[in-house]
């Protein structure tokens, strides 16, 4: 689990609050922190977004590069997602190669994009079997105050929604908006003392028995799901968590994604 190891005193404090129906920051169990989404914040990227969940802050940049398609998909472009845990964002992060947490979180984001078929990869083909656009989704964590995955999911889709593919005169490829077909949104639910909580803080993530990140597309269908933590989940609990995540994802999509348009 991410975050510092909680002291026994802090753990008892959070547990006692939950028994009383409260959270340390005053939110209700199903209440999310204030969210900010800004797009086109990196001038040298083809698309970008800054997302703030409370004090959790991530920056997503989209870079495009021409490359050779995979042999089993000669008519399709390529997606690659990576995450950088900046040491300035948390005392738990260290400089160097991507850590296991970064790899796991970037895979969750990547899975949501792929499984929802959010990008029409066929439209990224320049020359079949020879040349396609490669889409690099680069996530940089600026500050970790919990729930990095949800912020990264939202930031990645916001950045893709405002990405413009440059024209390639040499190959007769026109400048087009990123061909988006779907808008997957991730929502994380944690269980502490059998109480379900949305948008966990860093302390809540460190303390929770289990955590489930659910990514749903614009139709409400599952695009990805990742469980962590040693606590067991009954089928009824999983269903409740999925339904909570699906409903909240629809709200987030409507508020932060639906009105995004390609930059001029």
N, C-alpha and C positions, 0 to 999 in steps of 0.2 A: 504494500500500500504506500502511496506517496505521502510526503509530509514527515514532520518530525515525530519521534517517538513521544507519545504523550505521557506526562507524569501521572502518577496514581491519583493525585489530587485533582488534576484537570479532568481525568476520565470520570471520576466520581461526580464532579460538578456537572458535566454534560449529561451523564446518566440520570442524575437527580432532576435536572431540568426537563428531560424528555418524559420522565414519570409524571411531572407536573404539567405536561402538554406544552412545553416551551422549547425554544432554541436559544443558543447563546447570543445570537445577533438580533433576537426579537422577532424573527420571521415565524410564520406558521409552517407546519411540516410540509405542506405542498406549495409553499410560496417561494418564488425564485428571487434572486437578487436583481437590482436594477441592471438592465442590459443596454449597452450602446454598440451600434454597428456603424462604422464609417467605411466607405469604399473609395477606391482610387487615391490611396494615400502614399503610394510609392510610384514616383513618376517614371522610373526606369523599368518597371514591371509591366507586363501585358495586362495584368489585372491584380488587384490587391484589396485587402480589407483589414481593418483594425476592429477587434471585438473586445469588449470589456464586460465581464460578469462580476459585478461588485468590484473587488480589487484584483481579480484575475484578468490578466491582459495578454492577448496574443495578437501577433501580426502575421498575416498570410500573404505571400506573394506568388503570383503565377508567372512562370517563365516558359517560353516556347522555344523549341529547337528542332531543326529538321534532322531526321534520322532514318535508319532502315527499319521497316516493320518486322514484327516477329514472323517466322516462317509459317506458323499456323493461322495467322491473321493478316495476310498480305494487303488487305484493303482497309485496314483499320489503324488509326493513330494509337499512341501509347500514353498511358497515365502512370506517373510515378509520384508518390507522396512521401515526404520526409519531415521530421520534426527535430528542432534544435532546442535543447533545454539549456538556456543561457545561464551560466553560473551567477549572473547578477540577479536572476529572477528568484532564486531560492538558495539558502545555504546548503540545501541537500543536493544541488546540481554541481557537477564537476566538469571542468574543461576536458576535451578529448573526444574520442569517437562516440557515436550515439549510444546511450545506455539502453538497457533492456526496456525500461519504462517508455522511453521515447519511441523505440521500435514498435512496442505493443500499441501505443496510442496512435501512431501514424497508420498502423495497419487497420485499426478500427475505422479511422476516417476514410482510408482508401477503400475499405470494403463497402462502406456505405455508398461511395461514389460509383464503384463498379457494379455492385449488385442491383442498384436502382437503375442502372443504365442511364445515369444522369446526363452523360455526354454522348452525342451521336458520333461515335468514333469513325464511322464510315466517311463522314464529311471532313475528316482530317487527313484523308489520303490525297497525296499530291500526284504520285505515280505508283500505280499498283505494283506491289512487290519490290519497289525500289526506294520510294521516298514518302515519308509521312511526317506529320507534326507530332512531336513529343511534348506532352504537357507535364510540367513539373510543378507540383503543389508543395511549396516550402512553408512550413509552419515554424514560427519563432516565438518562444514563450518569453514575454517581457516581465511578467510577474505572476507567481503561482500562489493563489489564495484558495485553491481547491477547484475541482471540476474542470480540469484542463480539456478533457475530451469534448465536452459539449461546446465549449467556446471554440475549439478548433474545428469541429464539424460545421458550426454556423459560419465561422470565418471563411472556411474553404469554399462553401457554396456561394457566399456573398461575393468572394473574389472571382470565382468562375463566372458568375452571372454578369459581371461587368468586364469580362476579358474580351479583348479584340484580337483576332488573329491577323497579323500583317499580310499584306499582299506579297506575292512572289512572282514578279514579272517574268523572270527567267523560265518559270514552269507554268505560267498562265494561271496561277492561283490567286483569286481576288481576296481582298481584305473582307473578312466576315466576322460577325459576333461569334463567340464560342457557341457551338450548336447544342444548347442545353435542352434536354427533354424531361428532366425531373429534378426535384429539389429535396434530397434527403436531409433530414434534421435529426440529430442525436439528442437524447435526453437520458440522463443518468438518475437512477433511483437507488438509494442505499437503505439497508435495514439495520436499525439499531434497537435492540431490545424488542424485536418484532414490530417496530414502528417504521413505516415507510416514509422516507424523506427525499424531497427533490432538491436538486442543485446543492449538493453537499459542500460545506466549507472544508478547508484543509483538515481541521481537527476532526470533523465528522467523518471524512474519508479515512483518516487514520484509525478511528474508533469503530467503524461499522463492522458488523458481522459478515456482511456480503454486499456486493455492489453489482448492479446490472445496468449496462448501457444499452439502450434500445434505439436503433436507427430506423425510422419509417419514412416512406416516400410520400409524395403528394396525395396518393390514393389511400394512404394509411397502411399499406402493405409493409411487411418487415423487409428491410434491406440489410440488416446486420444486428447482431446481438452478442455482447461479451460479458461474461460473469467473472468476477474476481472475489477473493475472500474465501475463507474456509467454511462459512456458515451455510447450512443446507437451505434449500428453497423447495417448498411444496409446489405441485402444479398449480394450485389455487393462488399461491403467492406470486408465482411467475406471471400468471394471467393478469392479476391485479396490477403488477408493476408494468407490464406491457401496455395495458389499457391507459394507465396514468401517463406513461411516456408518449403514447400515440396522441392523446388529447392535448398534452402540452406542446408537442411538436407542431400540431396543426395551428395552435395559437402563435407560436414563434414564427412559423412560416408566413402566416398572414401578416404579422406585424413587421417583420424585418426582411423578408425575402421577396414577397409577392410584388412589391412596388419597385424593385430594383430594375434598372434598365441599363443597356450598354452605353458606356460613355461616348460622347461625341468626339 
